[in-house]
Protein backbone atom coordinates (compact mmCIF):
# COMPACT_ATOMS: atom_id res chain seq x y z
CA UNK A 1 0.00 0.00 0.00
CA UNK A 2 2.84 2.40 0.80
CA UNK A 3 4.20 2.34 -2.74
CA UNK A 4 0.78 2.86 -4.33
CA UNK A 5 -0.02 5.77 -2.02
CA UNK A 6 3.32 7.44 -2.72
CA UNK A 7 2.79 7.10 -6.46
CA UNK A 8 -0.75 8.52 -6.36
CA UNK A 9 0.30 11.34 -4.06
CA UNK A 10 3.12 12.24 -6.39
CA UNK A 11 0.62 12.68 -9.21
CA UNK A 12 -2.04 14.72 -7.47
CA UNK A 13 -0.28 16.80 -4.81
CA UNK A 14 1.72 19.98 -5.46
CA UNK A 15 5.43 19.28 -5.57
CA UNK A 16 8.65 21.21 -5.27
CA UNK A 17 11.66 20.51 -7.43
CA UNK A 18 13.53 17.63 -5.84
CA UNK A 19 16.83 19.19 -6.80
CA UNK A 20 16.55 22.84 -5.82
CA UNK A 21 13.15 23.28 -4.15
CA UNK A 22 11.56 25.45 -6.86
CA UNK A 23 7.82 25.32 -6.26
CA UNK A 24 5.23 23.30 -8.17
CA UNK A 25 7.55 21.35 -10.42
CA UNK A 26 8.83 17.83 -9.77
CA UNK A 27 12.16 18.56 -11.43
CA UNK A 28 13.05 21.93 -12.96
CA UNK A 29 14.87 22.27 -16.28
CA UNK A 30 18.14 23.29 -14.63
CA UNK A 31 18.21 20.30 -12.30
CA UNK A 32 17.18 17.95 -15.12
CA UNK A 33 20.11 19.27 -17.14
CA UNK A 34 22.44 18.61 -14.20
CA UNK A 35 21.13 15.05 -13.99
CA UNK A 36 20.67 14.09 -17.64
CA UNK A 37 22.40 16.70 -19.79
CA UNK A 38 26.07 16.05 -19.10
CA UNK A 39 28.36 13.83 -21.14
CA UNK A 40 28.51 10.28 -19.82
CA UNK A 41 31.93 9.57 -18.33
CA UNK A 42 33.97 6.50 -17.53
CA UNK A 43 34.64 6.54 -13.79
CA UNK A 44 37.01 4.77 -11.38
CA UNK A 45 36.86 4.46 -7.60
CA UNK A 46 40.13 4.69 -5.72
CA UNK A 47 41.20 2.03 -4.99
CA UNK A 48 39.59 -0.05 -7.76
CA UNK A 49 38.18 -3.28 -6.27
CA UNK A 50 39.17 -6.54 -7.94
CA UNK A 51 36.69 -7.68 -10.57
CA UNK A 52 35.06 -4.28 -11.14
CA UNK A 53 33.90 -3.97 -14.77
CA UNK A 54 34.12 -0.72 -16.70
CA UNK A 55 31.73 1.75 -15.09
CA UNK A 56 30.07 4.72 -16.80
CA UNK A 57 28.19 7.45 -14.96
CA UNK A 58 25.75 10.10 -16.13
CA UNK A 59 26.42 12.66 -13.40
CA UNK A 60 28.57 13.63 -10.44
CA UNK A 61 27.03 12.92 -7.06
CA UNK A 62 26.39 16.15 -5.21
CA UNK A 63 24.04 19.12 -4.86
CA UNK A 64 20.95 18.70 -7.06
CA UNK A 65 21.85 15.18 -8.23
CA UNK A 66 22.27 13.98 -4.65
CA UNK A 67 18.97 15.60 -3.65
CA UNK A 68 17.10 13.95 -6.53
CA UNK A 69 18.50 10.49 -5.81
CA UNK A 70 17.64 10.75 -2.12
CA UNK A 71 14.16 12.10 -2.86
CA UNK A 72 13.45 9.12 -5.08
CA UNK A 73 15.00 6.42 -2.92
CA UNK A 74 14.29 7.58 0.62
CA UNK A 75 11.35 9.98 0.39
CA UNK A 76 9.08 8.26 -2.11
CA UNK A 77 9.49 10.68 -5.02
CA UNK A 78 8.45 7.99 -7.49
CA UNK A 79 7.81 10.49 -10.28
CA UNK A 80 11.58 11.02 -10.37
CA UNK A 81 12.13 7.53 -11.77
CA UNK A 82 11.58 8.88 -15.30
CA UNK A 83 14.43 11.46 -15.34
CA UNK A 84 16.67 9.15 -13.31
CA UNK A 85 15.95 6.39 -15.81
CA UNK A 86 16.78 8.73 -18.69
CA UNK A 87 20.13 9.52 -17.08
CA UNK A 88 20.84 5.84 -16.49
CA UNK A 89 19.85 4.95 -20.06
CA UNK A 90 22.53 7.27 -21.39
CA UNK A 91 25.17 5.57 -19.27
CA UNK A 92 23.89 2.11 -20.27
CA UNK A 93 24.18 2.95 -23.97
CA UNK A 94 27.80 4.00 -23.58
CA UNK A 95 28.63 1.01 -21.37
CA UNK A 96 27.00 -1.39 -23.82
CA UNK A 97 28.70 0.09 -26.87
CA UNK A 98 32.05 0.21 -25.09
CA UNK A 99 31.77 -3.45 -24.13
CA UNK A 100 30.70 -4.52 -27.61
CA UNK A 101 33.64 -2.62 -29.03
CA UNK A 102 36.02 -4.72 -26.93
CA UNK A 103 35.21 -7.90 -28.83
CA UNK A 104 32.04 -9.20 -27.19
CA UNK A 105 30.25 -11.35 -29.75
CA UNK A 106 27.13 -9.97 -31.39
CA UNK A 107 24.14 -10.35 -29.11
CA UNK A 108 21.16 -12.43 -30.11
CA UNK A 109 18.75 -10.93 -27.63
CA UNK A 110 18.09 -7.66 -25.84
CA UNK A 111 20.62 -5.92 -23.66
CA UNK A 112 20.07 -7.19 -20.10
CA UNK A 113 20.05 -4.57 -17.35
CA UNK A 114 20.83 -6.32 -14.06
CA UNK A 115 20.19 -4.12 -10.99
CA UNK A 116 22.38 -4.37 -7.92
CA UNK A 117 19.99 -5.68 -5.23
CA UNK A 118 18.97 -3.88 -2.07
CA UNK A 119 18.33 -5.61 1.25
CA UNK A 120 14.74 -6.74 1.67
CA UNK A 121 14.34 -4.72 4.84
CA UNK A 122 15.46 -1.57 3.01
CA UNK A 123 12.98 -2.18 0.18
CA UNK A 124 10.21 -2.84 2.68
CA UNK A 125 11.04 0.30 4.64
CA UNK A 126 11.02 2.49 1.55
CA UNK A 127 7.92 0.90 0.05
CA UNK A 128 9.63 0.36 -3.32
CA UNK A 129 12.74 -1.06 -4.94
CA UNK A 130 14.52 2.09 -6.11
CA UNK A 131 17.20 0.38 -8.19
CA UNK A 132 14.78 -1.84 -10.07
CA UNK A 133 12.39 1.05 -10.67
CA UNK A 134 15.14 3.19 -12.21
CA UNK A 135 16.32 0.22 -14.27
CA UNK A 136 12.83 -0.33 -15.67
CA UNK A 137 12.58 3.35 -16.57
CA UNK A 138 15.97 3.16 -18.30
CA UNK A 139 14.91 0.11 -20.30
CA UNK A 140 11.80 1.96 -21.52
CA UNK A 141 13.94 4.90 -22.65
CA UNK A 142 16.31 2.57 -24.48
CA UNK A 143 13.51 0.69 -26.25
CA UNK A 144 11.90 3.97 -27.31
CA UNK A 145 15.24 4.89 -28.90
CA UNK A 146 15.38 1.59 -30.77
CA UNK A 147 17.76 -0.25 -28.43
CA UNK A 148 16.35 -3.64 -27.37
CA UNK A 149 16.67 -3.80 -23.60
CA UNK A 150 15.02 -5.44 -20.62
CA UNK A 151 15.56 -5.60 -16.88
CA UNK A 152 16.70 -8.93 -15.48
CA UNK A 153 16.42 -8.61 -11.70
CA UNK A 154 18.21 -11.90 -11.05
CA UNK A 155 20.61 -10.91 -8.28
CA UNK A 156 19.78 -11.78 -4.68
CA UNK A 157 21.45 -11.07 -1.35
CA UNK A 158 22.26 -14.45 0.15
CA UNK A 159 23.09 -13.11 3.60
CA UNK A 160 22.56 -9.99 5.65
CA UNK A 161 24.85 -7.03 4.96
CA UNK A 162 25.38 -3.88 6.98
CA UNK A 163 24.40 -0.41 5.83
CA UNK A 164 27.28 0.67 3.59
CA UNK A 165 26.98 4.41 4.25
CA UNK A 166 29.28 4.50 7.28
CA UNK A 167 31.95 2.14 5.95
CA UNK A 168 35.24 2.86 4.20
CA UNK A 169 36.32 1.13 0.97
CA UNK A 170 37.96 -1.85 2.70
CA UNK A 171 35.02 -2.35 5.03
CA UNK A 172 32.55 -2.14 2.16
CA UNK A 173 34.39 -4.83 0.23
CA UNK A 174 34.39 -7.10 3.28
CA UNK A 175 30.73 -6.32 3.96
CA UNK A 176 29.48 -7.48 0.55
CA UNK A 177 32.11 -10.10 -0.30
CA UNK A 178 30.31 -13.30 -1.28
CA UNK A 179 26.93 -11.83 -0.34
CA UNK A 180 25.26 -11.98 -3.75
CA UNK A 181 23.97 -14.85 -5.83
CA UNK A 182 21.66 -15.28 -8.79
CA UNK A 183 18.15 -16.67 -8.96
CA UNK A 184 17.66 -20.17 -10.29
CA UNK A 185 16.93 -20.81 -13.94
CA UNK A 186 19.15 -18.09 -15.42
CA UNK A 187 20.83 -20.37 -17.95
CA UNK A 188 18.05 -19.84 -20.49
CA UNK A 189 18.10 -16.10 -19.84
CA UNK A 190 21.81 -15.94 -20.62
CA UNK A 191 21.33 -18.03 -23.78
CA UNK A 192 18.41 -16.03 -25.16
CA UNK A 193 19.37 -12.60 -23.86
CA UNK A 194 22.17 -10.32 -24.84
CA UNK A 195 25.14 -9.14 -22.83
CA UNK A 196 24.70 -7.81 -19.31
CA UNK A 197 25.11 -4.26 -18.08
CA UNK A 198 25.04 -4.01 -14.28
CA UNK A 199 23.04 -0.98 -13.15
CA UNK A 200 22.81 0.99 -9.91
CA UNK A 201 21.86 4.48 -8.81
CA UNK A 202 25.21 5.39 -7.27
CA UNK A 203 28.82 4.24 -7.20
CA UNK A 204 31.09 5.29 -4.35
CA UNK A 205 33.77 2.60 -3.76
CA UNK A 206 32.58 0.13 -6.42
CA UNK A 207 32.36 -2.72 -3.88
CA UNK A 208 28.73 -3.61 -4.64
CA UNK A 209 29.25 -3.52 -8.41
CA UNK A 210 32.33 -5.73 -8.12
CA UNK A 211 30.42 -8.25 -6.02
CA UNK A 212 27.50 -8.16 -8.47
CA UNK A 213 29.94 -8.80 -11.33
CA UNK A 214 31.41 -11.80 -9.48
CA UNK A 215 27.97 -13.33 -8.96
CA UNK A 216 26.73 -12.77 -12.52
CA UNK A 217 29.97 -13.92 -14.16
CA UNK A 218 30.08 -16.98 -11.92
CA UNK A 219 26.60 -17.92 -13.11
CA UNK A 220 27.53 -17.58 -16.79
CA UNK A 221 26.38 -14.04 -17.56
CA UNK A 222 28.37 -12.04 -20.15
CA UNK A 223 29.06 -8.67 -18.55
CA UNK A 224 30.09 -5.84 -20.88
CA UNK A 225 30.11 -3.08 -18.27
CA UNK A 226 28.26 -1.25 -15.56
CA UNK A 227 26.23 1.96 -15.57
CA UNK A 228 25.17 4.26 -12.76
CA UNK A 229 23.17 7.45 -12.52
CA UNK A 230 25.89 9.12 -10.45
CA UNK A 231 29.35 8.52 -9.05
CA UNK A 232 31.32 10.19 -6.30
CA UNK A 233 33.14 13.29 -7.59
CA UNK A 234 36.58 11.76 -6.97
CA UNK A 235 35.70 8.93 -9.38
CA UNK A 236 35.74 11.51 -12.21
CA UNK A 237 39.22 12.73 -11.40
CA UNK A 238 41.31 9.86 -12.76
CA UNK A 239 43.13 10.36 -16.07
CA UNK A 240 43.21 6.66 -16.95
CA UNK A 241 42.22 5.57 -20.47
ZALOFI-156754 format. One record per residue (C-alpha): residue number from 1; x, z, y. Coordinates in pm, 1 decimal. Each point is the difference from the previous one (the first is absolute). Layout:
{k: NUM px: X pz: Z py: Y}
...
REM end
This chain:
{k: 1 px: 0.0 pz: 0.0 py: 0.0}
{k: 2 px: 283.8 pz: 79.9 py: 240.3}
{k: 3 px: 136.4 pz: -353.6 py: -6.5}
{k: 4 px: -342.7 pz: -159.7 py: 52.1}
{k: 5 px: -79.3 pz: 231.9 py: 291.4}
{k: 6 px: 333.3 pz: -70.1 py: 166.4}
{k: 7 px: -53.0 pz: -373.9 py: -33.7}
{k: 8 px: -353.2 pz: 9.3 py: 142.2}
{k: 9 px: 105.1 pz: 230.4 py: 281.9}
{k: 10 px: 281.4 pz: -233.6 py: 90.2}
{k: 11 px: -249.6 pz: -281.4 py: 43.8}
{k: 12 px: -266.4 pz: 173.6 py: 204.3}
{k: 13 px: 176.3 pz: 266.5 py: 207.4}
{k: 14 px: 199.8 pz: -65.5 py: 317.8}
{k: 15 px: 370.8 pz: -11.1 py: -69.7}
{k: 16 px: 321.9 pz: 30.6 py: 193.4}
{k: 17 px: 301.4 pz: -216.7 py: -70.3}
{k: 18 px: 186.7 pz: 159.6 py: -288.1}
{k: 19 px: 330.3 pz: -95.8 py: 155.9}
{k: 20 px: -27.5 pz: 97.4 py: 365.1}
{k: 21 px: -340.5 pz: 167.1 py: 44.4}
{k: 22 px: -159.1 pz: -270.5 py: 216.3}
{k: 23 px: -373.9 pz: 59.4 py: -12.8}
{k: 24 px: -258.5 pz: -190.7 py: -201.9}
{k: 25 px: 231.8 pz: -225.0 py: -195.0}
{k: 26 px: 127.4 pz: 65.2 py: -352.3}
{k: 27 px: 333.3 pz: -166.8 py: 73.9}
{k: 28 px: 88.9 pz: -152.3 py: 336.2}
{k: 29 px: 181.7 pz: -331.7 py: 34.5}
{k: 30 px: 327.8 pz: 164.3 py: 102.2}
{k: 31 px: 6.6 pz: 233.1 py: -299.7}
{k: 32 px: -103.5 pz: -281.5 py: -234.8}
{k: 33 px: 293.4 pz: -202.3 py: 132.5}
{k: 34 px: 233.1 pz: 293.5 py: -66.1}
{k: 35 px: -130.5 pz: 21.1 py: -356.5}
{k: 36 px: -46.2 pz: -365.0 py: -95.8}
{k: 37 px: 172.6 pz: -215.0 py: 260.9}
{k: 38 px: 367.6 pz: 69.3 py: -64.5}
{k: 39 px: 228.5 pz: -204.2 py: -221.9}
{k: 40 px: 15.2 pz: 132.4 py: -355.8}
{k: 41 px: 342.2 pz: 148.3 py: -71.0}
{k: 42 px: 203.2 pz: 80.4 py: -306.9}
{k: 43 px: 67.1 pz: 374.2 py: 4.2}
{k: 44 px: 236.9 pz: 240.6 py: -177.2}
{k: 45 px: -15.1 pz: 377.9 py: -31.0}
{k: 46 px: 327.5 pz: 188.4 py: 22.9}
{k: 47 px: 106.8 pz: 73.0 py: -265.8}
{k: 48 px: -161.2 pz: -276.7 py: -208.0}
{k: 49 px: -141.0 pz: 149.1 py: -323.3}
{k: 50 px: 99.1 pz: -167.4 py: -325.2}
{k: 51 px: -247.8 pz: -262.9 py: -114.1}
{k: 52 px: -162.5 pz: -57.2 py: 339.5}
{k: 53 px: -116.4 pz: -362.6 py: 31.0}
{k: 54 px: 22.1 pz: -193.8 py: 325.1}
{k: 55 px: -238.8 pz: 161.9 py: 247.3}
{k: 56 px: -166.0 pz: -171.8 py: 296.6}
{k: 57 px: -188.0 pz: 184.2 py: 273.6}
{k: 58 px: -244.4 pz: -116.5 py: 264.3}
{k: 59 px: 66.9 pz: 272.4 py: 256.8}
{k: 60 px: 215.2 pz: 296.3 py: 96.5}
{k: 61 px: -154.0 pz: 338.2 py: -71.3}
{k: 62 px: -63.8 pz: 185.0 py: 323.5}
{k: 63 px: -235.1 pz: 35.1 py: 296.8}
{k: 64 px: -309.1 pz: -220.7 py: -42.2}
{k: 65 px: 90.1 pz: -117.0 py: -351.7}
{k: 66 px: 41.5 pz: 358.7 py: -119.8}
{k: 67 px: -329.3 pz: 99.4 py: 161.3}
{k: 68 px: -187.6 pz: -287.9 py: -165.0}
{k: 69 px: 140.1 pz: 71.9 py: -345.8}
{k: 70 px: -86.0 pz: 368.9 py: 26.3}
{k: 71 px: -348.1 pz: -73.2 py: 135.4}
{k: 72 px: -70.6 pz: -222.7 py: -298.9}
{k: 73 px: 154.5 pz: 216.2 py: -269.1}
{k: 74 px: -70.3 pz: 354.0 py: 115.1}
{k: 75 px: -294.2 pz: -22.8 py: 240.2}
{k: 76 px: -226.8 pz: -249.7 py: -171.8}
{k: 77 px: 40.4 pz: -291.5 py: 242.3}
{k: 78 px: -104.0 pz: -246.8 py: -269.3}
{k: 79 px: -63.4 pz: -279.2 py: 249.8}
{k: 80 px: 376.2 pz: -8.5 py: 53.0}
{k: 81 px: 55.8 pz: -140.3 py: -348.6}
{k: 82 px: -55.0 pz: -352.9 py: 134.8}
{k: 83 px: 284.7 pz: -3.8 py: 258.0}
{k: 84 px: 223.7 pz: 202.4 py: -230.8}
{k: 85 px: -71.7 pz: -250.0 py: -276.3}
{k: 86 px: 83.0 pz: -288.1 py: 234.1}
{k: 87 px: 335.0 pz: 161.3 py: 79.0}
{k: 88 px: 71.3 pz: 59.4 py: -368.2}
{k: 89 px: -99.2 pz: -357.6 py: -89.1}
{k: 90 px: 267.7 pz: -132.7 py: 232.8}
{k: 91 px: 263.8 pz: 212.3 py: -170.4}
{k: 92 px: -127.5 pz: -100.2 py: -346.0}
{k: 93 px: 29.0 pz: -369.9 py: 83.6}
{k: 94 px: 362.2 pz: 38.6 py: 105.6}
{k: 95 px: 82.3 pz: 221.3 py: -299.5}
{k: 96 px: -162.8 pz: -245.6 py: -240.3}
{k: 97 px: 170.6 pz: -304.2 py: 148.3}
{k: 98 px: 334.2 pz: 178.0 py: 12.3}
{k: 99 px: -27.8 pz: 95.8 py: -365.8}
{k: 100 px: -106.6 pz: -348.5 py: -107.3}
{k: 101 px: 293.8 pz: -141.9 py: 190.0}
{k: 102 px: 238.5 pz: 210.2 py: -210.2}
{k: 103 px: -81.9 pz: -189.9 py: -317.3}
{k: 104 px: -317.0 pz: 164.3 py: -130.7}
{k: 105 px: -178.7 pz: -256.3 py: -215.3}
{k: 106 px: -312.1 pz: -163.8 py: 138.9}
{k: 107 px: -298.4 pz: 227.3 py: -38.8}
{k: 108 px: -298.9 pz: -99.7 py: -207.1}
{k: 109 px: -240.3 pz: 248.1 py: 149.9}
{k: 110 px: -66.3 pz: 178.6 py: 327.0}
{k: 111 px: 252.7 pz: 218.9 py: 173.3}
{k: 112 px: -54.3 pz: 355.5 py: -126.6}
{k: 113 px: -2.0 pz: 274.5 py: 262.3}
{k: 114 px: 77.3 pz: 329.2 py: -175.1}
{k: 115 px: -63.8 pz: 306.8 py: 219.8}
{k: 116 px: 218.9 pz: 307.7 py: -25.0}
{k: 117 px: -238.3 pz: 268.9 py: -131.1}
{k: 118 px: -102.0 pz: 316.3 py: 180.5}
{k: 119 px: -64.6 pz: 331.6 py: -173.1}
{k: 120 px: -359.1 pz: 42.2 py: -113.4}
{k: 121 px: -39.8 pz: 316.9 py: 202.3}
{k: 122 px: 111.6 pz: -183.4 py: 314.4}
{k: 123 px: -247.0 pz: -282.6 py: -60.5}
{k: 124 px: -277.5 pz: 250.1 py: -66.7}
{k: 125 px: 83.4 pz: 196.0 py: 314.1}
{k: 126 px: -2.0 pz: -309.5 py: 219.3}
{k: 127 px: -310.2 pz: -150.1 py: -158.7}
{k: 128 px: 170.5 pz: -337.0 py: -53.9}
{k: 129 px: 311.5 pz: -161.2 py: -142.6}
{k: 130 px: 177.6 pz: -117.4 py: 315.2}
{k: 131 px: 268.5 pz: -207.9 py: -170.8}
{k: 132 px: -241.9 pz: -188.4 py: -222.2}
{k: 133 px: -239.5 pz: -59.4 py: 288.8}
{k: 134 px: 274.7 pz: -153.9 py: 214.7}
{k: 135 px: 118.2 pz: -205.9 py: -297.6}
{k: 136 px: -349.1 pz: -140.5 py: -54.7}
{k: 137 px: -24.5 pz: -90.3 py: 368.4}
{k: 138 px: 339.1 pz: -173.2 py: -19.0}
{k: 139 px: -106.4 pz: -199.2 py: -305.5}
{k: 140 px: -310.9 pz: -121.8 py: 185.3}
{k: 141 px: 213.7 pz: -113.7 py: 293.7}
{k: 142 px: 237.0 pz: -183.2 py: -232.6}
{k: 143 px: -279.7 pz: -176.4 py: -188.2}
{k: 144 px: -161.0 pz: -106.6 py: 327.7}
{k: 145 px: 334.2 pz: -158.6 py: 92.0}
{k: 146 px: 14.3 pz: -187.0 py: -330.1}
{k: 147 px: 237.1 pz: 234.4 py: -183.4}
{k: 148 px: -140.8 pz: 105.5 py: -339.8}
{k: 149 px: 31.8 pz: 377.1 py: -15.8}
{k: 150 px: -164.3 pz: 297.8 py: -163.3}
{k: 151 px: 53.8 pz: 373.8 py: -16.4}
{k: 152 px: 113.9 pz: 140.3 py: -332.9}
{k: 153 px: -28.1 pz: 378.5 py: 31.6}
{k: 154 px: 179.4 pz: 64.4 py: -328.4}
{k: 155 px: 240.2 pz: 277.7 py: 98.8}
{k: 156 px: -83.1 pz: 359.5 py: -86.7}
{k: 157 px: 166.3 pz: 332.9 py: 70.9}
{k: 158 px: 81.3 pz: 149.9 py: -338.9}
{k: 159 px: 83.4 pz: 345.2 py: 134.3}
{k: 160 px: -53.4 pz: 205.5 py: 312.7}
{k: 161 px: 228.8 pz: -69.7 py: 295.5}
{k: 162 px: 53.6 pz: 201.8 py: 315.2}
{k: 163 px: -98.6 pz: -114.7 py: 346.9}
{k: 164 px: 288.6 pz: -224.1 py: 108.0}
{k: 165 px: -30.5 pz: 66.0 py: 373.9}
{k: 166 px: 230.0 pz: 303.4 py: 8.9}
{k: 167 px: 266.7 pz: -133.6 py: -235.4}
{k: 168 px: 329.4 pz: -174.7 py: 71.9}
{k: 169 px: 108.0 pz: -322.7 py: -173.6}
{k: 170 px: 164.0 pz: 172.9 py: -297.6}
{k: 171 px: -294.1 pz: 232.8 py: -50.5}
{k: 172 px: -246.7 pz: -286.9 py: 21.3}
{k: 173 px: 184.2 pz: -193.3 py: -269.4}
{k: 174 px: -0.4 pz: 305.3 py: -226.3}
{k: 175 px: -365.6 pz: 67.9 py: 77.6}
{k: 176 px: -125.1 pz: -340.7 py: -115.9}
{k: 177 px: 262.2 pz: -85.6 py: -261.7}
{k: 178 px: -179.2 pz: -97.1 py: -319.9}
{k: 179 px: -338.0 pz: 93.9 py: 146.1}
{k: 180 px: -167.6 pz: -341.8 py: -14.6}
{k: 181 px: -129.2 pz: -207.2 py: -287.0}
{k: 182 px: -230.1 pz: -296.2 py: -42.6}
{k: 183 px: -351.3 pz: -17.6 py: -139.5}
{k: 184 px: -49.3 pz: -132.5 py: -349.8}
{k: 185 px: -72.3 pz: -365.5 py: -64.1}
{k: 186 px: 221.2 pz: -147.5 py: 272.1}
{k: 187 px: 167.8 pz: -253.2 py: -228.3}
{k: 188 px: -277.6 pz: -253.6 py: 52.9}
{k: 189 px: 4.6 pz: 64.3 py: 374.1}
{k: 190 px: 371.9 pz: -77.8 py: 16.4}
{k: 191 px: -48.0 pz: -315.5 py: -208.9}
{k: 192 px: -292.8 pz: -137.9 py: 200.1}
{k: 193 px: 96.2 pz: 129.4 py: 342.6}
{k: 194 px: 280.2 pz: -98.3 py: 228.0}
{k: 195 px: 297.2 pz: 201.5 py: 118.5}
{k: 196 px: -43.9 pz: 351.9 py: 132.2}
{k: 197 px: 40.9 pz: 123.4 py: 355.6}
{k: 198 px: -7.5 pz: 379.3 py: 24.7}
{k: 199 px: -199.5 pz: 113.5 py: 303.4}
{k: 200 px: -23.6 pz: 323.6 py: 196.3}
{k: 201 px: -94.5 pz: 109.8 py: 349.0}
{k: 202 px: 334.6 pz: 154.9 py: 91.6}
{k: 203 px: 360.8 pz: 6.2 py: -115.5}
{k: 204 px: 227.7 pz: 285.4 py: 104.9}
{k: 205 px: 267.8 pz: 58.6 py: -268.3}
{k: 206 px: -118.9 pz: -265.5 py: -247.2}
{k: 207 px: -22.2 pz: 253.4 py: -285.0}
{k: 208 px: -362.4 pz: -75.2 py: -88.6}
{k: 209 px: 51.7 pz: -377.2 py: 8.4}
{k: 210 px: 308.2 pz: 28.6 py: -221.3}
{k: 211 px: -191.6 pz: 210.2 py: -252.0}
{k: 212 px: -291.5 pz: -245.1 py: 9.1}
{k: 213 px: 244.1 pz: -285.4 py: -63.7}
{k: 214 px: 146.1 pz: 184.8 py: -299.7}
{k: 215 px: -343.8 pz: 52.0 py: -153.2}
{k: 216 px: -123.2 pz: -356.2 py: 55.5}
{k: 217 px: 323.2 pz: -164.4 py: -114.9}
{k: 218 px: 11.3 pz: 224.0 py: -305.4}
{k: 219 px: -348.4 pz: -118.5 py: -93.8}
{k: 220 px: 93.7 pz: -367.8 py: 33.1}
{k: 221 px: -115.5 pz: -77.5 py: 354.3}
{k: 222 px: 199.0 pz: -258.5 py: 200.0}
{k: 223 px: 69.0 pz: 160.2 py: 337.5}
{k: 224 px: 102.9 pz: -233.6 py: 282.7}
{k: 225 px: 2.8 pz: 261.0 py: 275.5}
{k: 226 px: -185.5 pz: 270.9 py: 183.2}
{k: 227 px: -202.9 pz: -1.1 py: 321.0}
{k: 228 px: -106.2 pz: 281.1 py: 230.3}
{k: 229 px: -199.5 pz: 24.4 py: 318.8}
{k: 230 px: 271.2 pz: 207.1 py: 167.0}
{k: 231 px: 346.3 pz: 139.8 py: -59.5}
{k: 232 px: 196.8 pz: 275.3 py: 166.4}
{k: 233 px: 182.7 pz: -129.7 py: 309.8}
{k: 234 px: 343.2 pz: 62.5 py: -152.1}
{k: 235 px: -87.7 pz: -241.7 py: -283.5}
{k: 236 px: 4.0 pz: -282.9 py: 257.5}
{k: 237 px: 348.2 pz: 81.4 py: 122.8}
{k: 238 px: 208.8 pz: -136.5 py: -287.0}
{k: 239 px: 182.0 pz: -330.7 py: 49.6}
{k: 240 px: 7.9 pz: -87.7 py: -369.6}
{k: 241 px: -98.7 pz: -352.2 py: -109.6}
REM end
